[in-house]
């Protein structure tokens, strides 16, 4: 997927002024958060599961080459084929060649963030293939010609009325549907015939099991099952970091994934695939391919951001992010939005080109507290900011301000004097209301909300009053 035009600031400004998007986000905000909290509260030992999952991922990442070799060997022994792609272009070319050899005309796709990452659809469509997204959310945004705005709910930015408009435009001859159930049934009817026409089915891989050579997809719609079993060739697209050792390890992640993503005990479908159809099997693909994509992951593994490779793509970080909740996914400009995108996008696409993403974070820490594999997201975002500063990417005006702040902060007496003077001036300006509706230098804040004025004694004064040492 190509990056969206503009900067985070410009895209966020558009998002904040979009009434339809704000309506959709308002409906979304409480949904996943409350359901996750309830699901987690009902499971004893959830925190221990998080610790275990993080330890499993770290152990695999420390010997990733070994586990990938074991996985590939097992897949090959089952009659499948494993392809290693160093970057997005190589991954696209591998899949194009598979489709050419299969003499494909129609390609059905289950949900795959890696296929979005490598920009697969556009290339296949340019080659003349009929590419059909079969996940409901992905199908909606394909009709809208838009990128996903969430990794597990790609059409979360669309209202029901907008989906009804899309279906009315793209499903001629059918009466307009306005209910959720009616729209789901309409999509099911439109997609059903495509499954039976499919020559190549492409899915993601939530997990890859080295022990058994098995790929796992976790869905709520069953479209992934139809995509991979009714097509003549099944192609799994996955990042190299998705391998785990055993099926016992899988049980740990399955108990975390659905609860963290959608607040369910488990998703409706957990499908395990091991190679092509065998003699006597009633259905299944004749060919089975796994395309393992690096695309910068090896470099990440060797650097300061290796913990990001623990990620199981549940979306919990963005579900709990107040910035994402205000502007949605498209403001982040690429495949991965929210806190995870603030780290992954600069790593994949460049620190300079995505300078604003790590700096759009409030560092409130909610993402880090809910991550099922305990990725220290806010710590990594701080590290990302430091990397940008070391690379000389911070604008000159910000560098001067930071230098002035650093100098004052290293002079305790001067700092406290400024603190008391500033607090007094802000209280006087606020008056009885206790907040400021406008403030020079803080216009971006006060344009959309009031700024509370300091009240009461300073922290240092309170600290001293309680017997603390200055």
Buried (B, 14 or more C-beta within 10 A) or exposed (E): BEBBEEBBEBBBBBBBEBEEBBBBBEEBBEBBBEBBBEBBEEEEEBEEBBEBBBBBBBEBBEEBEEBBBBBBEBBBEBBBBBBBBEEBEBBBEBBBEBBEEBEBEBBBBBBBBBBBBBBBBEBBEEEEBBBBBBBBBBBBBBBBEBBBBBBBBBBBBBBBEBBBBBBBEBBEEEEEBEEEEBBBEBBEEBBEEBBEBBBBBBBBBBBBBBBBBBBBBBBBBBBBBBBBBBBBBBBBBBBBBBBBBEBEBBEBBBBBBBBBBBBBEBBEBBBEBBBBBEEEEEEBBEBBBBBBBBBBBBEBBEEEBBBBBBBBBBBBBBBBBEBBBBBBBBBBBBBBBBBBBBBBBBBBBEBEBBBBBBBBBEBBBBBBEBBBBBBBBBEBBBBBBEBBEEEEBBEEEEEEEEEEEEEBEEEEEEBBEEBBEEBEEBBEEBEEEEBBEEBEEEEEEBEEEBBEBBEEEBEBBEEEEEEEEE
